[in-house]
């Protein structure tokens, strides 16, 4: 029996069914984003969208997803995880279908924004069902690694499926998720148990906190997303307004008796490091993928399908996460695996730096394969660490913090890579395009190296804590209790 089957076989049939439903939802979210990425040229041609309008098709989803994630995570804790998951999965279904019927750019942008908001409520609710429904330790770790592998698999499969559907009719990129999400919704109603009614005594949804943090994240993501498409003054003003809203949010939370985000949660060094490393890891990955797609399609003239099949090797993590990684976590621990994954990611990006104008696919393959292995080693363990030791009534919040970090990191990495690429490209000649890609490839490498350093501090902190505990255990009793008589 494979390790994946062994991991699943240890779960009762009911838990197995619940896990598959939740994996189906995160797979759907990954497929949805990836399919739209490869369908953008077809959408622009059919609807006659400008480059700026086309950018909003992507940005609208990112803004909805990142802006409402923290509110969505807290709502799952306060109003029931199953209730939030089912409700917003239904909204996701409806507005994905609306996107397929769009005849104007604004209709598609609106549909994508609401779909992003739905994902912001649905995703942390689904993750918190796992983190509260599976006992912390090996069982939860296996469930989370299975879940993270499915998420990565959805993105990889979506690249290819999106290319196939877009070559037929781009509207099927929106209609196909409707069919899949309807099946998941029916399965969720049948298998996901009703959440116990949360004890909301003395608690309520912090509306002012929700408004200020949503405004802060929306403005910060918007400023980062549009940095390469607008003036410096506009970018600085937007980011400044976002930071002001964030400061207002912190002030509100300090005074609130029922805060949206309990600030004490950030006293966990492991949680803070996991979110910081996750943000930088996502920035590096999405920036790198963006540049590789440009290189293959703009410089090399590869088709959408050829590009999708070239990148699918990165999806090896969908196989490794649920099969190999659980055993590695049990043997080496999450912190060491995260560090190893980030080191491999840094090596992957470094190997791609000298990319040539006529590189064969076999020359690119080591970098892409290493990135897939790196994703398997880092992504699932980051999810485990970011939710480990958190109280059940804050699991939705912990998941939302992590996904907000991932989403903001993705926006930051894309914007930074695009900005450097544009600045370093002197003309449209092949040589100039290649110079632009090579300059911008330093962005994901720098982000991955910084994430590695942050992760390394986690290893060092654990060693120091471990040595202190060992020292206390080795000291004689009278040394541990100064001023008290020794009992003989």
JOVENWO-V868263 format. One record per backbone hydrogen bond with DSSP energy under -0.5 kcal/mol. CO is the residue of the C=O (numbers start at 1). NH is the residue of the N-H. E is the energy in kcal/mol with one decimal. If there is no record, write none. Layout:
# JOVENWO-V868263
CO	NH	E
CO	NH	E
This chain:
# JOVENWO-V868263
2	6	-2.5
3	7	-2.4
4	8	-2.0
5	9	-2.9
6	10	-1.1
8	11	-1.8
12	16	-2.6
13	17	-2.2
14	18	-2.3
15	19	-2.7
16	20	-2.1
17	21	-2.0
18	22	-2.4
19	23	-2.6
20	24	-2.1
21	25	-1.6
22	26	-2.0
23	27	-2.3
24	28	-2.1
25	29	-2.0
26	30	-1.9
27	31	-2.7
28	32	-2.6
29	33	-1.8
30	34	-2.3
31	35	-2.7
32	36	-1.6
33	37	-1.7
34	38	-1.5
35	39	-1.0
36	40	-0.9
37	40	-0.6
39	43	-2.1
40	44	-2.6
41	45	-2.0
42	46	-2.0
43	47	-2.6
44	48	-1.4
44	49	-1.1
50	54	-2.5
51	55	-2.1
52	56	-1.3
53	57	-1.0
54	57	-0.6
54	58	-1.0
55	59	-2.9
56	60	-2.6
57	61	-0.7
58	62	-1.8
59	63	-2.9
60	64	-2.2
61	65	-2.9
62	66	-3.0
63	67	-2.4
64	68	-1.3
66	69	-0.5
68	72	-2.7
69	73	-2.7
70	74	-2.1
71	75	-2.3
72	76	-1.6
73	77	-1.3
74	78	-2.0
75	79	-3.0
76	80	-1.0
80	84	-2.0
81	85	-2.4
82	86	-2.8
83	87	-2.3
84	88	-2.2
85	89	-1.6
86	90	-1.8
87	91	-1.6
88	92	-2.3
89	93	-2.2
90	94	-2.2
91	95	-2.4
92	96	-1.8
93	97	-1.7
94	98	-1.8
95	99	-1.6
96	100	-1.1
97	101	-0.8
98	101	-0.9
99	102	-1.1
104	108	-1.6
105	109	-2.5
106	110	-2.3
107	111	-2.2
108	112	-2.3
109	113	-2.1
110	114	-2.3
111	115	-2.2
112	116	-2.2
113	117	-2.1
114	118	-2.6
115	119	-2.2
116	120	-1.8
117	121	-1.3
118	122	-2.7
119	123	-2.7
120	124	-0.5
121	125	-1.0
122	126	-2.3
123	127	-2.4
124	128	-2.4
125	129	-1.4
126	130	-1.3
127	131	-2.4
128	132	-1.6
129	133	-1.4
130	134	-1.9
135	140	-1.6
137	141	-2.7
138	142	-2.4
139	143	-2.0
140	144	-2.9
141	145	-2.4
142	146	-2.3
143	147	-2.2
144	148	-2.9
145	149	-2.2
146	150	-1.7
147	151	-1.9
148	152	-2.1
149	153	-2.3
150	154	-2.2
151	155	-1.5
152	156	-2.1
153	157	-2.9
154	158	-2.3
155	159	-1.3
156	160	-1.0
157	161	-2.9
158	162	-2.7
159	163	-1.3
160	164	-2.1
161	165	-2.9
162	166	-2.7
163	167	-1.6
164	168	-0.7
165	168	-0.9
165	169	-3.2
169	172	-1.9
170	173	-1.7
171	174	-1.3
171	175	-1.9
172	176	-2.4
174	178	-0.7
175	178	-0.6
175	179	-1.4
176	180	-1.9
177	181	-3.1
178	182	-1.9
179	183	-1.6
180	184	-2.1
181	185	-2.5
182	186	-2.1
183	187	-2.2
184	188	-2.7
185	189	-2.2
186	190	-1.4
187	191	-2.7
188	192	-1.5
191	193	-0.5
198	200	-1.1
200	203	-2.6
204	206	-0.6
205	207	-1.4
206	210	-2.9
207	211	-2.7
208	212	-2.5
209	213	-2.5
210	214	-2.1
211	215	-2.3
212	216	-2.3
213	217	-2.8
214	218	-2.7
215	219	-2.5
216	220	-2.5
217	221	-2.9
218	222	-2.5
219	223	-2.7
220	224	-2.2
221	225	-3.3
222	226	-2.4
224	227	-0.9
226	229	-2.0
226	230	-0.7
231	235	-2.1
232	236	-2.9
233	237	-2.5
234	238	-2.5
235	239	-2.7
236	240	-2.5
237	241	-2.3
238	242	-2.1
239	243	-2.4
240	244	-2.2
241	245	-2.3
242	246	-2.0
243	247	-2.4
244	248	-2.2
245	249	-2.2
246	250	-2.3
247	251	-2.1
248	252	-2.4
249	253	-2.7
250	254	-2.0
251	255	-1.0
252	255	-0.6
252	256	-1.3
261	263	-0.7
262	265	-2.2
263	266	-1.7
264	267	-1.9
265	268	-1.1
267	269	-0.8
268	272	-2.2
269	273	-2.6
270	274	-2.4
271	275	-2.2
272	276	-2.5
273	277	-3.0
274	278	-2.3
275	279	-2.3
276	280	-2.0
277	281	-2.7
278	282	-2.5
279	283	-2.1
280	284	-2.5
281	285	-2.4
282	286	-2.6
283	287	-1.8
284	288	-2.4
285	289	-2.6
286	290	-2.1
287	291	-1.9
288	292	-2.6
289	293	-2.4
290	294	-2.0
291	295	-2.6
292	296	-2.7
293	297	-2.5
294	298	-2.6
294	299	-1.0
295	299	-0.8
295	300	-1.8
296	302	-2.9
303	307	-2.5
304	308	-2.4
305	309	-2.6
306	310	-1.9
307	311	-1.9
308	312	-0.9
310	313	-0.6
311	314	-1.8
312	315	-1.6
313	316	-1.7
314	317	-1.2
315	318	-1.9
316	319	-1.3
316	320	-2.2
317	321	-2.8
319	323	-0.8
320	324	-1.7
320	325	-2.1
324	328	-1.4
325	329	-2.9
326	330	-2.1
327	331	-1.6
328	332	-3.3
328	333	-0.6
329	333	-1.7
333	337	-1.5
334	338	-2.7
335	339	-2.1
336	340	-2.4
337	341	-2.7
338	342	-2.5
339	343	-2.2
340	344	-2.3
341	345	-2.2
342	346	-2.3
343	347	-2.2
344	348	-2.6
345	349	-2.4
346	350	-2.2
347	351	-2.3
348	352	-0.9
349	353	-0.6
350	353	-1.0
352	355	-1.7
356	359	-0.9
360	363	-1.0
360	364	-1.2
361	365	-1.9
362	366	-0.6
364	367	-0.6
364	368	-1.9
365	369	-3.0
366	370	-2.5
367	371	-1.8
368	372	-1.7
369	373	-2.1
370	374	-2.8
371	375	-2.4
372	376	-1.8
373	377	-2.2
374	378	-2.1
375	379	-2.3
378	382	-2.2
379	383	-1.7
380	384	-2.1
381	385	-2.7
382	386	-2.3
383	387	-0.8
384	387	-0.9
384	388	-1.1
387	390	-1.1
391	394	-2.1
392	395	-1.4
394	398	-2.4
395	399	-2.4
396	400	-2.2
397	401	-2.5
398	402	-1.8
399	403	-2.5
400	404	-2.4
401	405	-2.0
402	406	-2.5
403	407	-2.6
404	408	-2.9
405	409	-2.5
406	410	-2.4
407	411	-2.2
408	412	-2.6
409	413	-3.0
410	414	-2.4
411	415	-2.3
412	416	-2.7
413	417	-2.5
414	418	-2.5
415	419	-2.6
416	420	-2.3
417	421	-2.3
418	422	-2.5
419	423	-2.4
420	424	-2.2
421	425	-0.7
422	425	-0.8
424	426	-0.8
429	433	-2.6
430	434	-2.3
431	435	-2.0
432	436	-2.1
433	437	-2.2
434	438	-2.5
435	439	-2.2
436	440	-2.2
437	441	-1.9
439	442	-1.2
440	443	-1.8
440	444	-0.6
441	445	-1.2
442	446	-2.6
443	447	-2.3
444	448	-2.4
445	449	-2.4
446	450	-2.2
447	451	-2.2
448	452	-2.1
449	453	-2.1
450	454	-2.2
451	455	-2.4
452	456	-2.3
453	457	-1.5
454	458	-1.0
455	459	-1.4
456	460	-2.2
457	461	-2.6
458	462	-2.0
459	463	-2.1
460	464	-2.4
461	465	-2.6
462	466	-2.7
463	467	-2.5
464	468	-2.1
465	469	-2.2
466	470	-2.4
467	471	-2.4
468	472	-2.1
469	473	-2.0
470	474	-1.7
471	475	-1.3
476	479	-1.0
476	480	-1.3
477	481	-1.1
481	484	-1.8
486	488	-0.5
